Amino acid sequence: MESNSTKINELLEVMAMLRDKDRGCAWDLKQTFKSIAPHTLEECYEVIECIEQDDIQHLPEELGDLLFQVVFYAQIANEEGLFKFGDICESITAKLLTRHPHVFPDATAESFGKENNLSPEQVEANWEKIKQKEREDASQIKSGACNPSLLDDVPQALPALLRAKKLQSRAAIGGFDWKQASSVIKKIAEEMDELKEAMEADEQDHIEEEFGDLLFSVVNLSRHLKLNPETSLRSANEKFSQRFKLIESMLYEQKIDMKNLTLDELEAYWLLAKQKIAELP
């Protein structure tokens, strides 16, 4: 049976062949870091979709597509003398060893085995402290002065809901946070009132600003409820999609145009669809 290292080496060799200047693939040769980035994001979402649908059969394939993105970046970087695939592996291994002192007390694989009784919450708290120390060190190296922000290195490219949650979590490390979820709910009510006032004034820019504040507060509530806002919204999207498609199916069978129905009639179909889906095994 082939070892994992053998299979990885084969993958790296195939990637190098695809980028061979003389006999490689024209499309692969044309790619750059920036041109691949959208494909990387797409592959991430396809992995997530597989997991959400419990499609374990196709998960290895989708994970392979995602791994291919990493190998692609590594090949381009290797050609330009920037870094190699081994550097990627070394970087993440060192990070895992350093950020898990409760598992690797000496930050080495050889120190594995020390017993610990840390809860998942304590582990996460330690993780954040270690990452903050890394940010401080990086700030010193970059500017020569240690004045980092807790919000440093929160990626701009994150989906807005996830970035809001991450910004709030970072701020909470510094004590800038509500103590209870009930306080966040009050804040949401305040933001809703401010949005209503903006709507009454019919000021579009102000409306957009207040709507953003409302969304930001709702994300804050999800954090206090220990929920992932992106996952919650994706679930709500799927639930809406299932119910709406069922309504379309029922109306198609009855030869009814949805546009001709009143809101009360649509609500009745919505409740019926909700009931039918709930009765599914």
N, C-alpha and C positions, 0 to 999 in steps of 0.2 A: 504493500500500500504506500502511495506517495505521501511524503511528509508535507505539512503545511508550507514549510519554507520552499520546498521544491515547486509547489503549485504557485506560490507567490512569484518566485523567480521566473517561471514560465509566463505568467501574466506580464511581468515587467519586460520580458523579451519580446512578447507579441506587441506590446505597446511601442517598443523601440522600432520594431519592423514597420508598424503603421506610420511612423514618423520618419522612416528612411527617405532621405532626399531623392534617391534614384528610383527606388521600387516601392515606395510607400503609397499610402492612400492620399489622393489630392485633397480631400476634405479635411482629413486629420492634419495634414501639413499646413493647411491654411489657418488653423485655430491658434488662438492666443489665450492668455489668462482671462481677459475680459470677454472674449467671445464664448468661452466655455461656461462662465459663471451662470447665465440663465439656465443652462442645461442642468447644472448642479442643483439649483433650486428646484427645478422640475423633478429631478430624481429623488430629492428629499421628500417631496410631497407624495410621490408614488410609493415610497417606502411606508410613509405614514398611513396612506390609504389602505395598503395591504394589511397593516396591523389593525387598523380600525375595523376592517371587514373580516378579521380573523382568517385571512387568506394565507395561511402558513405555507401552502403548497408553492405559491409564487413569491414568497418573501425572499428566499435565497437569490432568485433571479433579480429582484429589485435591489437587494443589498449589493449584489454584484455590479449592477449598473452604477450604484453610488460609489462603490469602491473604484470602479473604472475612472470616475471623475478625479479621484485622488491620484491615481496612477498617471492620468493624463497631465495633471498639473506638475507632478514630479518629473515627468519626461521632458516637458518644456523647460522646466527650471534647470534640469541636468544639462540640456543642450546649451543653455545660456550661461552655464557655470554658476548658477545661483545656489542651488541645493540639490540633494538627491533624495530618493525615496527613503533611504536609511536614516537621513536626518529627520524626516517626519516621524518615523518610528521611535527614534532616540528621544525626540522632543516630548512626545506624548507619554512615553514610558517614564522619563524623568519627572514629568509633571504629576503623574499618578503616584509615584513613589513619594514625592515631596508632599503632596496634598492628603496623604493618608498616613499620618504619623501613628495613628492608633492601630494600623495594620503593619506598617513598615517603620518602626521607631527610629531606625538609622537612615531612613530614606534609601534603603537598598533592598533588593529582593532577598538577600541572604538573611536580613533581619526579620523576615516574615515569621509569624507564629506567636507573637506576644498576645496574651489574652487581654481583652478589653470589654468594658460593659457600657460603652457609649450608646446612647439612643440615636435613632436616625436624625432627630432634631439637633442633638449635640454635634453629630458628625457634620451636618450642614453648616452649623455655626462655626465650627473649626475651619471648614472649607473656605468660608467667606473671609475669615481672619487671615488665612494663609494667602488667599488671592489678593487681599488688600495690601499685605506686606509685599507681594510681588509687584503690585502696581506702584507702590512707593519706591521700590528699588528701581523699577523701570523709569520712573519719573526722574530720579537722581541721575541715572545714566544718560537720559535724553537731554535734560536741561541743566544738570549740575546743581539743581536745587530741589529739595524735597517738599513740594507743595501740591500733591496729587489731589484730585477730586474723587469722591466715592463713585461718581458717575463716569469716570474715565473708562474707556474701552467697552462701553455698552454700544454694540454695533448699530449704526444708523440704518442698515439694511434689514434689520429685523422687522417682521410684521408689526404694525403699529400697536396691536393689543399686547403682544409679547414684550415689545420694547417698553411700553408703559408699565407693565408689571415689573420688569427688571429695574427700571429707574426707581420705582417705588420701593422695591426690595433693598436696593443700594442705599437709598435715603434712610430707610428704617434702621440700617446698621448704625447710623449716626444718631439715632433716637428721634428722627423726624418722621413720626408715624402716629396714627390713632391707636389708642390702647385696645379698643373694642370695636367689633363689627357694627354695633348699634350706633356708634358715633359716625361711622362711614355712611350709614343709611340716612342719618340726619343731613349729612353733607350732600348726599344725592338729592334729597328733597330741596335743599337750598339751591343747588345747581339747576334743578327743574324749574323752580320759581324764576330764577334769573333768565333761563331760556324763554319762559313764557313772556317775561317783560320785553325781551329783545324781539320776540315775534310780534308783540303788540305795537312796538315801535317800528316794525317793518324795516329793520336795518340788517341787511343780508350779512355783512361782515361780522357784525355783533352776534347775529344768530349762529353763524358758523363757529365763532369763538366759544360761545356758551355751550353749544352742542358738543364741542370737543371737550370742554371741562366736564360735562355730564358723563361722557364716555370714559374719561380718565378716572372719575370717581367710581364708576361701576366696576372698572378694572381693579381699583383699590379694594372694593368689596370682595371681589373674587379672590384676591390675595389673602384677605382676612379669613375667608371661608376655606382656604387651602385648595382652591380650584384653579385650573389653568384656563384663563379666559378664551384662548384660542381653541382649545379642545371643547369647551362648553359651547362656543358659538358654532363650531363645525358640527357638533351634535344637534344643535337647534336647526342649523341649515338642512341637515339630512332629514330631521323629523318633519320640517316644513315641506321638503321636496316629496317625501313619501305621501303625505296627506294630500298635497296639491295634485299629484299625479293620479291618486285614487279618485279625487273629485273629477278630474278630467275624464277618467275612464267611465265613471258612472254617468256623467253628462253625455258622453259620446254614445253610450248604449241607449240612452233615452232620447237621443237626437235633440239635445237642448244646447243652445248657444250660451255660454257662460256670461257673455256681455249683456244678455237680456234678463238676467236675474237681479233681484234686489239684494241689498246688503243682508237683510234678514234671511232671505232664501240661501244666500251663499254661506251664511253662518250656520244654517241648518245642515247643509251639505258638509261643512267643515266638521261639525260635531259628529255627524254620521261617519265620516272618514276616520276621525279620531277613535270612535268606538270600534269600527271594523279592524283597525290596526291593532288596537289593544286586545282584541279577541284572537289574534293570530297566535299560533303555538310558538 
